[in-house]
Amino acid sequence: MTTMNISLPDALKDFVDAQVARRRYGSTSEYVRELIRRDLERSNLRDLLLAGAGSEAVVIADHDFFDELRGRARRTSDG
């Protein structure tokens, strides 16, 4: 594992320390790693959403589409 040093103003350092204590993280590093993981997940989700939004629609999501979807869901839950 690589080490990274960061500088924070006192107010941010106090906030981080409070979050570590309140959320029961083992260390400041654990808290920062969790923040980075969450940001990475958000970034990946954003990329997927943008790719989906930019792709061509395979099925038109109209009233009939949702009726069929509800019917399939009912059949699955009844089965």
FIMARPA-976138 format. One record per residue: residue number from 1; x, y, z of N, C-alpha, C, O, CB in turn. Coordinates in Angstrom, 2 decimals. Glycine has a CB too. Layout:
residues N
<rec NUM <X Y Z> <X Y Z> <X Y Z> <X Y Z> <X Y Z>>
...
end
This chain:
residues 79
<rec 1 <0.86 -1.18 0.00> <0.00 0.00 0.00> <0.89 1.23 0.00> <1.91 1.28 0.69> <-0.97 0.01 1.23>>
<rec 2 <0.51 2.21 -0.77> <1.26 3.45 -0.89> <0.74 4.46 0.11> <-0.45 4.48 0.44> <1.19 4.01 -2.32>>
<rec 3 <1.63 5.30 0.59> <1.26 6.35 1.53> <1.08 7.67 0.79> <1.83 7.98 -0.13> <2.33 6.49 2.65>>
<rec 4 <0.07 8.44 1.21> <-0.18 9.75 0.63> <-0.39 10.72 1.79> <-1.18 10.44 2.69> <-1.41 9.73 -0.36>>
<rec 5 <0.29 11.83 1.77> <0.13 12.85 2.81> <-0.68 14.00 2.25> <-0.46 14.44 1.12> <1.51 13.34 3.34>>
<rec 6 <-1.62 14.50 3.04> <-2.40 15.66 2.61> <-2.39 16.70 3.72> <-2.23 16.38 4.90> <-3.87 15.25 2.26>>
<rec 7 <-2.56 17.94 3.33> <-2.65 19.04 4.28> <-4.08 19.53 4.31> <-4.72 19.70 3.27> <-1.67 20.19 3.91>>
<rec 8 <-4.59 19.76 5.51> <-5.95 20.25 5.68> <-5.96 21.46 6.61> <-5.17 21.53 7.55> <-6.87 19.15 6.24>>
<rec 9 <-6.85 22.40 6.34> <-7.05 23.47 7.31> <-7.60 22.85 8.61> <-8.19 21.78 8.60> <-8.03 24.56 6.75>>
<rec 10 <-7.39 23.54 9.70> <-7.82 23.02 11.01> <-9.30 22.64 11.03> <-9.66 21.62 11.62> <-7.55 24.06 12.09>>
<rec 11 <-10.14 23.43 10.40> <-11.58 23.15 10.43> <-11.89 21.82 9.74> <-12.73 21.06 10.23> <-12.37 24.29 9.76>>
<rec 12 <-11.24 21.54 8.62> <-11.47 20.27 7.93> <-10.89 19.11 8.72> <-11.50 18.04 8.79> <-10.85 20.30 6.53>>
<rec 13 <-9.73 19.29 9.32> <-9.13 18.24 10.15> <-10.05 17.91 11.32> <-10.24 16.74 11.65> <-7.73 18.68 10.67>>
<rec 14 <-10.62 18.93 11.95> <-11.56 18.70 13.05> <-12.79 17.94 12.58> <-13.28 17.05 13.27> <-11.98 20.04 13.68>>
<rec 15 <-13.28 18.29 11.40> <-14.44 17.60 10.83> <-14.12 16.13 10.59> <-14.90 15.25 10.95> <-14.89 18.27 9.52>>
<rec 16 <-12.97 15.86 9.98> <-12.57 14.48 9.70> <-12.44 13.70 11.01> <-12.94 12.58 11.11> <-11.23 14.44 8.91>>
<rec 17 <-11.79 14.28 11.98> <-11.64 13.60 13.27> <-13.00 13.28 13.90> <-13.19 12.21 14.47> <-10.81 14.46 14.23>>
<rec 18 <-13.93 14.21 13.78> <-15.27 14.00 14.33> <-15.99 12.88 13.58> <-16.68 12.07 14.19> <-16.10 15.31 14.27>>
<rec 19 <-15.84 12.84 12.26> <-16.47 11.78 11.47> <-15.89 10.41 11.81> <-16.62 9.43 11.92> <-16.31 12.06 9.97>>
<rec 20 <-14.59 10.36 11.98> <-13.93 9.10 12.33> <-14.48 8.59 13.67> <-14.76 7.40 13.82> <-12.38 9.29 12.41>>
<rec 21 <-14.62 9.48 14.63> <-15.13 9.08 15.94> <-16.62 8.74 15.88> <-17.05 7.73 16.44> <-14.90 10.20 16.97>>
<rec 22 <-17.39 9.57 15.22> <-18.85 9.38 15.18> <-19.23 8.12 14.41> <-20.14 7.39 14.81> <-19.53 10.59 14.56>>
<rec 23 <-18.55 7.88 13.31> <-18.89 6.73 12.46> <-18.08 5.48 12.80> <-18.23 4.44 12.16> <-18.69 7.10 11.01>>
<rec 24 <-17.23 5.61 13.80> <-16.44 4.49 14.31> <-15.51 3.87 13.28> <-15.39 2.65 13.19> <-17.36 3.43 14.83>>
<rec 25 <-14.87 4.73 12.52> <-13.81 4.25 11.63> <-12.60 3.95 12.50> <-12.43 4.54 13.57> <-13.47 5.31 10.51>>
<rec 26 <-11.76 3.03 12.05> <-10.57 2.68 12.81> <-9.49 3.75 12.75> <-8.67 3.86 13.66> <-10.01 1.39 12.31>>
<rec 27 <-9.52 4.53 11.67> <-8.49 5.57 11.50> <-8.97 6.59 10.48> <-9.97 6.40 9.78> <-7.15 4.94 11.04>>
<rec 28 <-8.25 7.68 10.43> <-8.52 8.70 9.42> <-8.33 8.12 8.03> <-9.10 8.43 7.12> <-7.60 9.93 9.63>>
<rec 29 <-7.32 7.30 7.86> <-7.06 6.68 6.55> <-8.25 5.84 6.10> <-8.62 5.86 4.92> <-5.79 5.82 6.60>>
<rec 30 <-8.84 5.11 7.02> <-10.00 4.28 6.68> <-11.16 5.15 6.19> <-11.84 4.81 5.23> <-10.43 3.43 7.90>>
<rec 31 <-11.38 6.26 6.87> <-12.43 7.21 6.48> <-12.17 7.77 5.09> <-13.08 7.82 4.26> <-12.54 8.35 7.51>>
<rec 32 <-10.94 8.21 4.82> <-10.60 8.79 3.52> <-10.72 7.74 2.42> <-11.22 8.04 1.34> <-9.17 9.39 3.55>>
<rec 33 <-10.26 6.51 2.68> <-10.40 5.45 1.68> <-11.87 5.22 1.34> <-12.21 5.03 0.17> <-9.77 4.14 2.19>>
<rec 34 <-12.74 5.23 2.35> <-14.18 5.05 2.11> <-14.73 6.18 1.25> <-15.52 5.93 0.34> <-14.95 4.98 3.45>>
<rec 35 <-14.33 7.41 1.52> <-14.78 8.55 0.70> <-14.33 8.38 -0.75> <-15.10 8.66 -1.67> <-14.24 9.88 1.27>>
<rec 36 <-13.10 7.94 -0.95> <-12.58 7.76 -2.30> <-13.33 6.64 -3.01> <-13.66 6.76 -4.19> <-11.07 7.47 -2.27>>
<rec 37 <-13.60 5.54 -2.30> <-14.35 4.43 -2.91> <-15.75 4.90 -3.34> <-16.20 4.57 -4.43> <-14.48 3.25 -1.91>>
<rec 38 <-16.41 5.66 -2.48> <-17.75 6.17 -2.82> <-17.70 7.08 -4.04> <-18.57 7.02 -4.90> <-18.35 6.93 -1.63>>
<rec 39 <-16.68 7.92 -4.10> <-16.54 8.81 -5.25> <-16.30 8.01 -6.53> <-16.84 8.34 -7.58> <-15.40 9.82 -5.01>>
<rec 40 <-15.49 6.97 -6.43> <-15.23 6.10 -7.57> <-16.52 5.42 -8.03> <-16.78 5.35 -9.23> <-14.17 5.05 -7.21>>
<rec 41 <-17.33 4.93 -7.09> <-18.60 4.31 -7.44> <-19.53 5.30 -8.11> <-20.19 4.96 -9.10> <-19.27 3.73 -6.19>>
<rec 42 <-19.59 6.52 -7.59> <-20.43 7.56 -8.21> <-19.95 7.86 -9.62> <-20.76 8.03 -10.54> <-20.42 8.84 -7.36>>
<rec 43 <-18.65 7.93 -9.79> <-18.09 8.22 -11.11> <-18.42 7.10 -12.09> <-18.79 7.35 -13.24> <-16.57 8.42 -11.01>>
<rec 44 <-18.28 5.86 -11.64> <-18.62 4.72 -12.50> <-20.10 4.71 -12.86> <-20.46 4.47 -14.01> <-18.24 3.40 -11.82>>
<rec 45 <-20.95 4.98 -11.88> <-22.39 5.03 -12.14> <-22.72 6.15 -13.12> <-23.53 5.97 -14.02> <-23.16 5.23 -10.83>>
<rec 46 <-22.10 7.29 -12.94> <-22.33 8.42 -13.86> <-21.94 8.03 -15.28> <-22.67 8.32 -16.23> <-21.53 9.67 -13.41>>
<rec 47 <-20.80 7.37 -15.42> <-20.36 6.93 -16.76> <-21.36 5.96 -17.38> <-21.67 6.07 -18.57> <-18.98 6.27 -16.67>>
<rec 48 <-21.87 5.02 -16.58> <-22.86 4.07 -17.09> <-24.15 4.77 -17.50> <-24.73 4.46 -18.54> <-23.16 3.01 -16.03>>
<rec 49 <-24.59 5.72 -16.67> <-25.82 6.46 -16.99> <-25.66 7.28 -18.27> <-26.56 7.32 -19.11> <-26.20 7.38 -15.83>>
<rec 50 <-24.51 7.93 -18.40> <-24.28 8.72 -19.62> <-24.18 7.82 -20.85> <-24.68 8.18 -21.92> <-23.00 9.54 -19.48>>
<rec 51 <-23.55 6.66 -20.70> <-23.47 5.73 -21.83> <-24.87 5.24 -22.20> <-25.20 5.14 -23.38> <-22.56 4.52 -21.49>>
<rec 52 <-25.68 4.95 -21.20> <-27.05 4.51 -21.47> <-27.89 5.60 -22.10> <-28.67 5.35 -23.02> <-27.71 4.03 -20.20>>
<rec 53 <-27.72 6.81 -21.60> <-28.49 7.94 -22.15> <-28.09 8.23 -23.59> <-28.91 8.69 -24.38> <-28.29 9.19 -21.28>>
<rec 54 <-26.85 7.96 -23.93> <-26.38 8.22 -25.28> <-26.61 7.07 -26.26> <-26.36 7.21 -27.45> <-24.94 8.55 -25.25>>
<rec 55 <-27.08 5.95 -25.74> <-27.29 4.81 -26.62> <-28.68 4.86 -27.25> <-29.58 5.55 -26.77> <-27.10 3.48 -25.86>>
<rec 56 <-28.82 4.12 -28.33> <-30.10 4.07 -29.03> <-31.08 3.22 -28.24> <-30.72 2.16 -27.72> <-29.92 3.51 -30.45>>
<rec 57 <-32.31 3.67 -28.15> <-33.35 2.92 -27.44> <-33.68 1.65 -28.21> <-33.93 1.69 -29.42> <-34.62 3.78 -27.25>>
<rec 58 <-33.68 0.52 -27.51> <-34.02 -0.75 -28.14> <-35.52 -0.95 -28.11> <-36.11 -1.46 -29.06> <-33.31 -1.92 -27.42>>
<rec 59 <-36.14 -0.53 -27.02> <-37.59 -0.64 -26.85> <-38.10 0.73 -26.41> <-37.48 1.41 -25.60> <-37.97 -1.75 -25.81>>
<rec 60 <-39.21 1.11 -26.96> <-39.82 2.37 -26.54> <-40.57 2.12 -25.23> <-41.42 1.24 -25.14> <-40.80 2.94 -27.64>>
<rec 61 <-40.23 2.91 -24.22> <-40.84 2.75 -22.89> <-42.13 3.56 -22.84> <-42.18 4.65 -22.25> <-39.85 3.19 -21.76>>
<rec 62 <-43.17 3.02 -23.45> <-44.47 3.68 -23.45> <-45.42 2.94 -22.52> <-45.00 2.06 -21.77> <-45.05 3.76 -24.89>>
<rec 63 <-46.69 3.28 -22.57> <-47.70 2.69 -21.70> <-47.75 1.17 -21.87> <-47.81 0.44 -20.88> <-49.08 3.30 -21.99>>
<rec 64 <-47.73 0.69 -23.10> <-47.78 -0.75 -23.36> <-46.56 -1.47 -22.79> <-46.67 -2.57 -22.26> <-47.87 -1.01 -24.87>>
<rec 65 <-45.41 -0.85 -22.89> <-44.19 -1.43 -22.35> <-44.33 -1.66 -20.85> <-44.00 -2.74 -20.35> <-42.98 -0.53 -22.65>>
<rec 66 <-44.81 -0.65 -20.13> <-44.94 -0.78 -18.68> <-46.05 -1.73 -18.28> <-45.95 -2.42 -17.27> <-45.18 0.58 -18.05>>
<rec 67 <-47.12 -1.80 -19.07> <-48.17 -2.80 -18.81> <-47.59 -4.21 -18.91> <-47.85 -5.05 -18.05> <-49.35 -2.64 -19.81>>
<rec 68 <-46.81 -4.46 -19.95> <-46.17 -5.77 -20.13> <-45.19 -6.06 -18.99> <-45.13 -7.19 -18.50> <-45.45 -5.83 -21.48>>
<rec 69 <-44.45 -5.06 -18.58> <-43.49 -5.23 -17.49> <-44.21 -5.58 -16.18> <-43.77 -6.46 -15.45> <-42.66 -3.96 -17.31>>
<rec 70 <-45.30 -4.87 -15.90> <-46.09 -5.18 -14.69> <-46.66 -6.60 -14.76> <-46.67 -7.31 -13.76> <-47.24 -4.15 -14.51>>
<rec 71 <-47.12 -7.01 -15.94> <-47.65 -8.36 -16.11> <-46.58 -9.41 -15.86> <-46.85 -10.42 -15.20> <-48.22 -8.52 -17.52>>
<rec 72 <-45.39 -9.18 -16.38> <-44.29 -10.13 -16.15> <-43.94 -10.19 -14.67> <-43.65 -11.27 -14.14> <-43.05 -9.74 -16.97>>
<rec 73 <-43.95 -9.06 -14.01> <-43.63 -9.02 -12.57> <-44.69 -9.78 -11.77> <-44.35 -10.50 -10.84> <-43.54 -7.54 -12.06>>
<rec 74 <-45.96 -9.63 -12.14> <-47.02 -10.36 -11.44> <-46.89 -11.87 -11.65> <-47.05 -12.65 -10.71> <-48.40 -9.87 -11.91>>
<rec 75 <-46.60 -12.26 -12.88> <-46.44 -13.69 -13.16> <-45.27 -14.27 -12.39> <-45.34 -15.41 -11.92> <-46.25 -13.92 -14.67>>
<rec 76 <-44.21 -13.52 -12.27> <-43.03 -13.99 -11.54> <-43.34 -14.13 -10.05> <-42.94 -15.10 -9.42> <-41.85 -13.05 -11.75>>
<rec 77 <-44.05 -13.15 -9.50> <-44.34 -13.19 -8.05> <-45.42 -14.23 -7.73> <-45.47 -14.71 -6.60> <-44.79 -11.82 -7.56>>
<rec 78 <-46.27 -14.58 -8.68> <-47.31 -15.60 -8.46> <-46.75 -17.01 -8.58> <-47.29 -17.96 -8.00> <-48.47 -15.41 -9.47>>
<rec 79 <-45.67 -17.15 -9.32> <-45.15 -18.44 -9.69> <-44.38 -19.14 -8.67> <-43.90 -20.25 -8.90> <-44.33 -18.32 -10.82>>
end
